[in-house]
Amino acid sequence: MTAARLESPARLLLPLGLALAIAAGLYVFGTERVPDYSGTALFGRTAEDTLPLKSWLATGVLGLAAVQLGLALWMYGRFPGLGVAGLRPRYVHRAVGFVALLLTLPIAYHCAFAYGVETNIDARTAVHSVAGCFFYGAFAAKLLIVRSRRFPGWLLPLAGGTLVVLVAVLWYTSALWYFNDYRLPSL
């Protein structure tokens, strides 16, 4: 085996390690915080004030994630009859990702400081808390992968797909739960 072949699997650990380190850091931060439901007035002081706006912002993020997925499929030539996208959709993909990330920040800020990471209430809350921690780690890993040409080609679509799935899970366990009268619909 050549040195390049031996190095390749180890190189894959870098984005995974980054994602896990950020997720673990956010998890520790969130579990060490004492939830303060009234001290964070970013969206209001009660659930009735915060949940509608956060749910609509999360729905916007979900819509932007769907746009991101469509643009990525186009860039990789996976839409029948469209061919591979040119340069402009790549810039749009980057801009849409930036806007989506910006929309997540006030939501995450409020969740982190008002609720923290709670894994002992119910399954919905636990899944939402853990997925929220991992989202930012996965985002950082995707940026690392997209900025380097040293990773295998399949890793970038995997990282992007992971982000889309995490956004869908976060939306399902929060916004849809709110819109569905505080219940998760059956799959």
C-alpha positions in Angstrom: 0.0 0.0 0.0 1.2 3.5 -0.7 1.4 6.3 1.8 -1.5 8.1 0.1 -3.8 5.1 0.6 -2.9 4.8 4.3 -3.4 8.5 4.8 -6.8 8.6 3.2 -8.9 6.9 5.9 -7.2 8.9 8.6 -7.9 12.1 6.7 -11.7 11.3 6.9 -11.4 11.5 10.6 -10.7 15.2 10.5 -14.2 16.5 9.5 -15.8 13.8 11.7 -13.7 14.8 14.6 -14.4 18.5 14.1 -18.2 17.8 13.9 -18.1 15.7 17.1 -15.9 18.2 19.0 -18.2 21.1 18.2 -21.3 19.0 19.0 -19.8 17.8 22.3 -18.8 21.3 23.2 -22.4 22.6 22.6 -23.8 19.6 24.5 -21.6 20.2 27.5 -22.4 24.0 27.4 -26.2 23.2 27.1 -26.2 20.6 29.9 -24.3 22.8 32.3 -26.7 25.7 31.9 -29.6 26.2 34.2 -32.6 26.7 32.0 -34.0 30.2 32.4 -37.3 30.5 30.5 -37.8 34.1 31.4 -34.3 35.5 31.2 -33.9 35.4 27.4 -36.2 37.9 25.8 -35.0 37.5 22.3 -38.4 36.4 21.1 -40.5 37.1 24.2 -40.7 35.8 27.8 -43.2 32.9 27.4 -43.6 29.9 25.2 -46.7 31.6 23.7 -44.4 34.5 22.6 -41.4 32.5 21.4 -42.8 29.4 19.7 -44.6 31.0 16.8 -41.7 33.1 15.6 -39.1 30.4 16.2 -41.4 27.9 14.3 -41.8 30.2 11.3 -38.0 30.9 11.3 -37.4 27.2 11.4 -39.8 26.7 8.6 -37.8 29.2 6.6 -34.6 27.3 7.3 -36.3 24.1 6.1 -37.4 25.8 2.9 -33.9 27.1 2.3 -32.5 23.6 3.0 -34.8 22.3 0.3 -33.4 25.0 -2.1 -29.9 24.0 -1.1 -30.6 20.3 -1.8 -32.1 21.3 -5.2 -29.1 23.5 -6.1 -26.7 20.7 -5.0 -28.4 18.1 -7.1 -28.2 20.5 -10.1 -24.6 21.3 -9.5 -23.8 17.5 -9.5 -25.9 17.0 -12.6 -28.5 14.8 -10.9 -31.6 16.5 -12.3 -32.7 14.7 -15.5 -32.6 17.0 -18.5 -30.8 19.9 -16.8 -27.2 18.9 -17.0 -24.5 20.2 -14.7 -25.1 23.7 -13.4 -22.8 26.6 -14.3 -21.0 29.0 -12.0 -24.0 31.1 -10.9 -25.9 28.4 -9.1 -22.8 27.7 -7.0 -22.8 31.3 -5.8 -26.5 31.1 -5.1 -26.0 27.9 -3.2 -23.4 29.6 -1.1 -25.6 32.7 -0.5 -28.6 30.6 0.4 -26.5 28.6 2.9 -25.3 31.7 4.5 -28.8 33.1 4.9 -30.0 29.7 6.3 -27.2 29.7 8.8 -28.1 33.3 9.8 -31.7 32.3 10.4 -30.6 29.5 12.7 -28.6 31.7 15.0 -31.4 33.5 16.9 -33.3 30.2 17.2 -30.2 28.4 18.6 -29.3 31.3 20.8 -32.8 31.3 22.4 -32.8 27.5 22.7 -29.3 27.4 24.3 -29.9 30.1 26.8 -33.6 29.6 27.6 -33.7 25.8 27.6 -30.2 24.4 27.4 -29.8 20.8 26.4 -32.5 18.6 27.9 -32.4 14.9 27.4 -34.5 13.7 30.3 -37.9 15.3 29.5 -39.1 13.2 26.6 -37.8 11.6 23.3 -38.8 14.6 21.2 -36.9 17.1 23.4 -33.8 14.8 23.6 -33.7 14.2 19.8 -34.1 17.9 19.2 -31.4 18.9 21.7 -28.8 16.4 20.4 -29.6 17.2 16.7 -29.3 20.9 17.5 -25.8 20.4 18.9 -24.7 18.2 16.0 -26.1 20.7 13.4 -23.3 23.3 14.0 -20.7 20.6 14.1 -21.9 19.2 10.8 -22.0 22.7 9.3 -18.4 23.3 10.3 -17.4 19.9 8.9 -19.1 20.7 5.6 -17.2 24.0 5.4 -13.9 22.2 6.0 -14.7 19.6 3.3 -15.9 22.2 0.7 -12.7 24.3 1.2 -10.3 21.3 0.7 -9.8 19.3 -2.4 -8.0 16.5 -0.4 -11.2 14.7 0.6 -12.9 12.1 -1.6 -15.7 13.4 -3.9 -18.5 11.5 -2.1 -17.8 13.2 1.2 -19.2 16.6 0.3 -22.6 15.3 -0.8 -22.7 13.2 2.4 -22.0 16.2 4.6 -24.6 18.4 2.7 -27.1 15.6 3.0 -26.5 15.2 6.7 -27.2 18.9 7.1 -30.5 18.6 5.2 -31.5 15.7 7.3 -30.6 17.5 10.5 -32.6 20.5 9.5 -35.6 18.3 8.8 -35.2 16.5 12.1 -34.9 19.8 14.0 -38.0 21.2 12.2 -40.0 18.0 12.8 -39.2 18.0 16.5 -39.9 21.7 17.0 -41.9 23.7 14.4 -44.1 20.8 13.2 -44.7 19.8 16.8 -45.9 23.4 17.5 -47.9 23.7 14.3 -49.6 20.3 15.1 -50.9 21.5 18.5 -47.9 20.3 20.5 -48.0 16.8 19.1 -45.8 15.0 16.6 -47.7 13.4 13.7 -47.4 9.7 13.2 -45.1 8.7 10.4 
